[in-house]
Amino acid sequence: MTRSLFGTDGVRGRTNSFPMTAELAMKLGAAAGRYFRRDKQEHRVVIGKDTRLSGYMLENALTAGFTSTGMNVLLLGPMPTPAIGYLTHSMRADVGVMISASHNPAYDNGIKFFGPNGFKLSDEAEIEIERILNDGVTLAAPENIGRAKRIDDALGRYVEYAKTTFPNKLRLDGLRVVLDCANGAAYKAAPAVLWELGAEVVPVGVNPNGRNINDGCGSTDTALAAAKVRETRANLGICLDGDADRVIILDENGIPADGDQIMALIASIWKRDGALAGDTLVATVMSNLGLEKYLSGQGIALERTAVGDRYVVEKMRDKGFNLGGEQSGHIVMTDYATTGDGLIAALQFLRAMVESGKKASDLARVFEPVPQILRNVRFSEGQTPLDSDCVQQAIADGEKSLNGDGRLLIRKSGTEPLIRVMGEATDQALLDEVITSICSAVETAC
């Protein structure tokens, strides 16, 4: 059996359309509840969400599903995705759930599951939950139905934990930080952490209304934060996405540094300090060739995985590595978190600034990236453009043109109806020509 509901990061889709309906969420909660039942007296699930209006609907539906199988539900409210991973383990829950579509627009939503160890579920676990859902869930006896309860201090627990990842001897006094929370899940937690560590916080994207998450702000649209950095003469900007598992850093000029640059900085510092497990960084096939060349010069190996932070984490756990991530800004540090944590990654960058006394611009450009182009082509449900002969021919022609002096990666997104067309080459003009040709072929196939 293969997964049909789950993508690369949980179940995701447009709200009130399959699979993101209240009915499916209730069934999914019941199936997950049955899967995670253990032979003990109490069964517990924690549920968090971002700031989307549809979060209320899905939270209630999941609660109904879980309690129907005898699970007790602890509702945490708006919380970053990494906080759910942390609190699932900290609160001794059998399962954790985050209701979020991450960087997607407000009309989308998603459901992510965490196991009792705080890590995202394996493919095998997701397949089994789908099987239970399809076969029909055995409900609890009336006297064994679960309870639901709101946990009022969940936010404070995560804030205090995040601060422990920053050295006790250091403070952020004298640093002015523009902090863009994308009107998302970290709109309370992230400003609190930075302020309590001594920074002067200039908040952006901290007024969620249920519909403005990721709308012209956050890690996927840094223009607003960059303008604020220049306007306020801030020392840097920190841009999170809707569920705060991604981060993009802006230097004092508002110029962005992506996940590759942040990982390169952290890896080099940890290598220097003897803290980088196996002297290895784990990244996906999307990470720039420039990163790979830089790491090699530092005596650091790079191991690549398929796209998706879950696959990065799986390789890290399998081989005992403690640093990995994605170009998009997922930075995974298993010494501190079970999944990507944008805020804690930003604290590592701030630590480097405080310890070195250097400006953000001196730390945010660690290596010179090889020219890279990423374009997205949207397709309609039911279409399979990558199977088209014209697309396959365009890809073959592109690889022939690059002649080994670059690489192509064309794939279907695991979270949106998009074909992602990525290429790298030292010849920028040739690369643009190749990518344009492939995108045209995909559009024709659509």
C-alpha positions as CSV (number, residue, x, y, z in Angstrom):
1,M,0.0,0.0,0.0
2,T,1.2,3.5,-0.8
3,R,0.3,6.9,0.7
4,S,-2.5,8.8,-1.0
5,L,-3.4,11.4,1.7
6,F,0.0,12.2,3.0
7,G,2.6,14.3,1.0
8,T,6.1,15.3,1.9
9,D,4.9,17.2,5.0
10,G,1.6,15.7,6.3
11,V,-1.8,16.1,4.7
12,R,-2.3,19.4,2.9
13,G,-4.7,21.1,0.6
14,R,-7.3,23.8,-0.1
15,T,-9.7,24.3,2.8
16,N,-13.1,22.7,2.4
17,S,-11.9,20.7,-0.5
18,F,-10.6,17.1,-0.3
19,P,-8.6,16.2,1.7
20,M,-8.8,19.4,3.9
21,T,-12.4,19.0,5.0
22,A,-13.8,18.8,8.5
23,E,-15.1,15.3,7.8
24,L,-11.8,14.0,6.7
25,A,-10.0,15.7,9.6
26,M,-12.3,13.9,12.0
27,K,-11.7,10.5,10.4
28,L,-8.0,11.2,10.3
29,G,-7.9,12.1,14.0
30,A,-9.8,8.9,14.8
31,A,-7.5,6.8,12.7
32,A,-4.4,8.3,14.3
33,G,-5.9,7.9,17.7
34,R,-6.5,4.2,17.1
35,Y,-2.9,3.9,15.7
36,F,-1.3,5.6,18.7
37,R,-3.3,3.9,21.5
38,R,-1.0,2.2,23.9
39,D,-1.6,-0.4,26.6
40,K,-1.8,2.1,29.5
41,Q,-4.4,3.9,31.4
42,E,-4.2,7.4,29.8
43,H,-3.7,8.3,26.1
44,R,-2.8,11.8,25.3
45,V,-2.5,14.0,22.2
46,V,-1.4,17.6,21.9
47,I,-2.8,19.8,19.1
48,G,-1.4,23.2,18.0
49,K,-2.2,25.4,15.0
50,D,-1.1,28.5,13.2
51,T,-3.3,31.5,12.7
52,R,-5.5,30.5,9.7
53,L,-9.2,30.9,10.1
54,S,-9.7,27.3,9.1
55,G,-7.6,26.2,12.1
56,Y,-10.7,26.4,14.4
57,M,-12.7,24.1,12.2
58,L,-9.9,21.5,11.8
59,E,-9.0,21.7,15.5
60,N,-12.6,20.9,16.5
61,A,-12.8,18.1,13.9
62,L,-9.5,16.5,15.0
63,T,-10.6,16.8,18.6
64,A,-13.8,14.9,17.9
65,G,-11.9,12.2,16.1
66,F,-9.3,11.7,18.8
67,T,-11.7,11.7,21.7
68,S,-13.9,9.2,19.9
69,T,-11.1,6.7,20.2
70,G,-10.4,7.4,23.8
71,M,-7.6,9.9,23.4
72,N,-7.4,12.9,25.8
73,V,-6.7,16.1,23.8
74,L,-4.6,19.0,25.1
75,L,-5.2,22.1,23.0
76,L,-2.2,24.4,22.8
77,G,-3.5,27.2,20.5
78,P,-1.3,29.1,18.0
79,M,2.2,27.7,18.3
80,P,5.2,27.2,16.0
81,T,5.5,23.7,14.4
82,P,8.8,23.0,16.3
83,A,7.1,23.8,19.5
84,I,4.6,21.0,18.9
85,G,7.5,18.6,18.4
86,Y,9.1,19.7,21.6
87,L,5.9,19.7,23.7
88,T,4.8,16.3,22.4
89,H,7.8,14.8,24.0
90,S,8.0,17.1,27.0
91,M,4.3,16.5,27.9
92,R,4.7,12.7,27.5
93,A,2.0,12.7,24.8
94,D,1.4,9.7,22.5
95,V,1.1,11.9,19.5
96,G,1.3,15.6,18.5
97,V,-0.5,17.4,15.8
98,M,0.2,20.7,14.0
99,I,-2.5,22.3,12.0
100,S,-0.7,24.4,9.4
101,A,0.1,24.7,5.7
102,S,3.4,26.3,6.6
103,H,4.3,28.9,3.9
104,N,1.2,28.4,1.8
105,P,-1.5,31.0,1.4
106,A,-4.3,31.4,4.0
107,Y,-6.8,29.4,1.9
108,D,-4.7,26.3,2.3
109,N,-4.3,24.2,5.5
110,G,-2.6,21.0,6.6
111,I,-2.2,18.4,9.3
112,K,1.2,17.2,10.5
113,F,1.7,14.4,13.0
114,F,4.5,13.9,15.5
115,G,5.3,10.7,17.3
116,P,5.9,10.4,21.1
117,N,9.6,11.2,20.6
118,G,8.7,14.5,19.0
119,F,9.8,13.6,15.5
120,K,7.6,13.6,12.4
121,L,6.1,10.2,11.4
122,S,7.8,7.8,9.1
123,D,6.3,6.8,5.7
124,E,5.4,3.5,7.2
125,A,3.4,5.0,10.1
126,E,1.5,7.3,7.7
127,I,0.7,4.3,5.5
128,E,-0.7,2.4,8.5
129,I,-2.8,5.4,9.6
130,E,-4.3,5.6,6.0
131,R,-5.0,1.8,6.1
132,I,-6.9,2.2,9.4
133,L,-8.9,5.1,8.0
134,N,-9.8,3.2,4.9
135,D,-10.7,0.0,6.8
136,G,-12.9,1.8,9.3
137,V,-12.0,2.9,12.9
138,T,-13.1,1.0,16.0
139,L,-14.5,3.6,18.3
140,A,-14.1,3.6,22.1
141,A,-16.9,2.4,24.4
142,P,-19.0,5.3,25.7
143,E,-17.4,5.2,29.2
144,N,-13.9,5.4,27.6
145,I,-14.4,8.5,25.4
146,G,-11.6,11.0,25.8
147,R,-11.6,14.5,27.2
148,A,-10.4,17.9,25.8
149,K,-8.6,20.6,27.7
150,R,-6.8,23.8,26.8
151,I,-3.3,24.3,28.1
152,D,-2.8,28.0,28.9
153,D,0.9,28.1,29.6
154,A,2.1,26.2,26.5
155,L,3.5,29.3,24.8
156,G,5.6,30.2,27.9
157,R,7.0,26.7,28.0
158,Y,8.3,27.0,24.5
159,V,9.6,30.5,25.0
160,E,11.7,29.4,28.0
161,Y,13.0,26.4,26.1
162,A,14.0,28.4,23.1
163,K,16.0,30.8,25.3
164,T,18.0,27.8,26.7
165,T,19.5,27.3,23.2
166,F,21.3,30.7,23.5
167,P,24.4,30.8,25.7
168,N,23.7,32.0,29.2
169,K,26.7,34.3,29.2
170,L,25.5,36.2,26.1
171,R,22.9,38.9,25.7
172,L,21.4,40.7,22.7
173,D,21.8,44.2,24.2
174,G,22.4,46.9,21.6
175,L,21.1,44.9,18.7
176,R,18.0,46.2,16.8
177,V,16.3,43.3,15.1
178,V,13.4,43.5,12.6
179,L,11.4,40.4,13.2
180,D,8.8,39.3,10.6
181,C,6.5,36.6,11.9
182,A,4.4,36.3,8.7
183,N,1.2,36.9,10.7
184,G,1.7,33.3,11.7
185,A,2.2,30.9,14.5
186,A,5.2,32.6,16.1
187,Y,3.7,36.1,16.3
188,K,3.8,36.0,20.1
189,A,6.6,33.5,20.9
190,A,9.4,34.9,18.7
191,P,9.2,38.6,19.8
192,A,9.1,37.4,23.5
193,V,12.2,35.3,23.1
194,L,14.3,38.1,21.5
195,W,13.1,40.8,23.8
196,E,13.8,38.7,26.9
197,L,17.3,38.1,25.6
198,G,17.9,41.9,25.4
199,A,17.2,42.8,21.8
200,E,15.3,45.8,20.6
201,V,12.6,44.2,18.5
202,V,11.0,45.9,15.6
203,P,8.0,43.6,14.9
204,V,6.5,43.0,11.5
205,G,3.7,40.5,10.6
206,V,2.4,40.2,14.1
207,N,-1.2,41.1,13.6
208,P,-2.9,37.9,12.3
209,N,-6.6,38.2,11.3
210,G,-7.0,34.6,10.0
211,R,-6.6,35.6,6.4
212,N,-3.2,37.4,6.2
213,I,-0.8,34.7,7.0
214,N,2.2,34.7,4.6
215,D,0.5,37.6,2.7
216,G,3.2,40.0,1.6
217,C,5.4,39.1,4.5
218,G,7.5,36.3,6.1
219,S,10.3,34.1,4.7
220,T,8.7,33.8,1.2
221,D,8.3,37.6,0.7
222,T,11.0,39.5,2.5
223,A,10.5,42.9,0.8
224,L,8.5,44.4,3.7
225,A,11.0,43.3,6.3
226,A,13.9,44.5,4.2
227,A,12.4,48.0,3.9
228,K,11.9,48.1,7.6
229,V,15.5,47.1,8.2
230,R,16.7,50.0,6.1
231,E,14.2,52.4,7.6
232,T,15.0,51.6,11.2
233,R,18.7,51.1,10.6
234,A,18.4,47.7,12.2
235,N,21.4,45.3,12.7
236,L,19.5,42.5,10.9
237,G,16.2,41.1,10.0
238,I,14.7,37.7,10.8
239,C,11.9,36.4,8.6
240,L,9.9,33.4,9.6
241,D,7.2,31.5,7.7
242,G,3.6,30.8,8.7
243,D,4.5,28.0,11.1
244,A,8.0,29.2,12.0
245,D,9.9,26.2,10.9
246,R,11.7,28.2,8.3
247,V,13.9,31.3,8.5
248,I,15.6,33.8,6.1
249,I,18.1,36.2,7.5
250,L,18.4,39.8,6.2
251,D,21.7,41.7,6.7
252,E,21.8,45.4,7.8
253,N,21.2,46.4,4.1
254,G,18.1,44.2,3.8
255,I,19.9,41.6,1.6
256,P,18.6,38.1,2.3
257,A,20.6,35.0,3.2
258,D,18.9,31.7,2.5
259,G,19.1,28.4,4.3
260,D,22.2,27.3,2.5
261,Q,24.2,30.4,3.7
262,I,22.8,30.0,7.3
263,M,23.7,26.2,7.3
264,A,27.2,27.0,6.0
265,L,27.8,29.5,8.8
266,I,26.5,27.2,11.6
267,A,28.4,24.2,10.2
268,S,31.7,26.1,10.1
269,I,31.3,27.3,13.6
270,W,30.3,23.9,15.0
271,K,33.2,22.3,13.1
272,R,35.6,24.8,14.7
273,D,34.2,24.1,18.1
274,G,34.2,20.3,17.7
275,A,30.4,20.3,17.9
276,L,29.5,19.1,14.3
277,A,28.7,15.4,14.5
278,G,30.6,13.4,11.9
279,D,31.9,16.7,10.4
280,T,28.9,16.4,8.1
281,L,26.0,18.6,7.0
282,V,22.8,17.0,5.6
283,A,20.9,18.9,2.9
284,T,18.6,18.2,0.0
285,V,19.2,18.0,-3.7
286,M,18.0,21.6,-3.9
287,S,21.0,23.0,-2.0
288,N,23.4,25.0,-4.1
289,L,26.6,23.6,-5.6
290,G,28.4,26.5,-4.1
291,L,27.6,25.2,-0.6
292,E,29.0,21.8,-1.4
293,K,32.3,23.4,-2.7
294,Y,32.6,25.6,0.4
295,L,32.0,22.8,2.8
296,S,34.6,20.6,1.1
297,G,37.2,23.3,1.6
298,Q,36.3,23.4,5.3
299,G,36.7,19.6,5.7
300,I,33.0,19.1,6.0
301,A,31.1,16.5,4.1
302,L,27.7,17.1,2.5
303,E,25.1,14.4,2.4
304,R,22.1,15.0,0.2
305,T,18.5,13.7,0.5
306,A,15.2,14.0,-1.4
307,V,13.3,17.3,-0.9
308,G,11.6,17.6,2.4
309,D,12.9,18.3,5.9
310,R,11.5,15.0,7.1
311,Y,14.0,13.2,4.8
312,V,16.8,15.4,6.1
313,V,15.9,14.4,9.7
314,E,15.6,10.7,8.8
315,K,19.2,10.7,7.4
316,M,20.5,12.7,10.4
317,R,18.9,10.3,12.8
318,D,20.0,7.2,10.8
319,K,23.7,8.3,10.7
320,G,24.0,10.3,13.9
321,F,24.4,13.8,12.4
322,N,23.2,16.8,14.2
323,L,22.9,19.6,11.6
324,G,20.9,19.7,8.4
325,G,18.3,21.6,6.5
326,E,17.0,23.0,3.2
327,Q,17.8,26.0,1.1
328,S,14.3,27.3,1.8
329,G,15.2,28.0,5.4
330,H,14.4,24.8,7.3
331,I,17.4,24.4,9.6
332,V,17.3,21.2,11.7
333,M,19.6,21.0,14.8
334,T,18.7,17.8,16.6
335,D,20.7,18.9,19.6
336,Y,17.9,21.4,20.2
337,A,14.8,20.4,18.1
338,T,13.2,17.5,16.4
339,T,12.3,19.5,13.3
340,G,13.2,22.7,11.5
341,D,13.1,25.7,14.0
342,G,13.4,29.1,12.4
343,L,13.7,30.9,15.7
344,I,16.3,28.7,17.2
345,A,18.3,28.9,13.9
346,A,18.1,32.7,14.1
347,L,19.5,32.5,17.6
348,Q,22.5,30.6,16.3
349,F,23.1,33.4,13.8
350,L,22.7,36.0,16.6
351,R,25.1,34.1,18.7
352,A,27.7,34.3,15.9
353,M,27.2,38.1,15.6
354,V,27.6,38.6,19.4
355,E,30.6,36.4,19.8
356,S,32.4,37.7,16.7
357,G,31.4,41.3,16.9
358,K,30.8,41.2,13.1
359,K,28.0,42.8,11.1
360,A,25.3,40.5,9.7
361,S,26.6,41.2,6.2
362,D,30.0,39.8,7.2
363,L,28.4,36.5,8.3
364,A,25.5,36.1,5.9
365,R,27.5,35.6,2.7
366,V,29.7,32.6,3.6
367,F,30.1,31.3,0.1
368,E,29.6,32.4,-3.5
369,P,26.6,30.5,-4.9
370,V,26.6,28.9,-8.3
371,P,23.9,30.6,-10.5
372,Q,20.7,28.8,-9.8
373,I,17.2,29.3,-11.2
374,L,14.0,27.9,-9.6
375,R,10.6,28.4,-11.4
376,N,7.2,26.9,-10.6
377,V,4.6,25.9,-13.1
378,R,1.1,25.4,-11.8
379,F,-1.0,22.5,-13.1
380,S,-4.6,21.3,-12.6
381,E,-5.8,18.3,-10.6
382,G,-5.5,15.1,-12.6
383,Q,-2.8,16.4,-14.9
384,T,0.6,14.6,-15.2
385,P,2.8,17.0,-17.2
386,L,6.0,15.3,-16.3
387,D,4.9,12.3,-18.2
388,S,4.5,14.2,-21.4
389,D,6.9,13.4,-24.3
390,C,7.5,17.1,-25.0
391,V,8.6,17.7,-21.3
392,Q,10.9,14.7,-21.3
393,Q,12.4,15.8,-24.6
394,A,13.0,19.4,-23.2
395,I,14.7,18.0,-20.2
396,A,16.9,15.7,-22.3
397,D,17.8,18.7,-24.5
398,G,18.6,20.8,-21.5
399,E,20.9,18.3,-20.0
400,K,22.7,17.9,-23.3
401,S,23.1,21.7,-23.5
402,L,24.6,21.9,-20.0
403,N,27.1,19.2,-21.0
404,G,28.0,18.2,-17.5
405,D,28.6,21.9,-16.4
406,G,25.5,22.1,-14.3
407,R,22.5,20.1,-13.2
408,L,18.8,20.0,-13.5
409,L,16.1,18.9,-11.0
410,I,12.5,18.8,-12.2
411,R,10.0,17.5,-9.8
412,K,6.4,17.7,-8.6
413,S,5.9,19.6,-5.4
414,G,4.8,17.5,-2.5
415,T,2.7,20.3,-1.0
416,E,1.2,22.3,-3.9
417,P,0.0,21.5,-7.4
418,L,3.3,22.8,-8.9
419,I,6.0,21.5,-11.1
420,R,9.3,22.8,-9.7
421,V,11.9,23.4,-12.4
422,M,15.4,24.0,-10.9
423,G,18.8,24.2,-12.6
424,E,22.3,25.3,-11.8
425,A,25.2,26.2,-14.1
426,T,28.2,28.5,-14.3
427,D,26.8,30.0,-17.5
428,Q,23.9,32.2,-16.4
429,A,22.6,32.9,-19.9
430,L,22.6,29.2,-20.9
431,L,20.9,28.3,-17.7
432,D,18.1,30.8,-18.3
433,E,17.6,29.5,-21.8
434,V,17.4,25.9,-20.6
435,I,15.0,26.6,-17.7
436,T,12.8,28.7,-19.9
437,S,12.5,25.9,-22.5
438,I,11.6,23.3,-19.9
439,C,9.0,25.6,-18.3
440,S,7.4,26.3,-21.7
441,A,7.2,22.6,-22.4
442,V,5.5,22.0,-19.0
443,E,3.0,24.8,-19.7
444,T,2.3,23.2,-23.0
445,A,1.7,19.8,-21.4
446,C,-0.7,21.4,-18.9
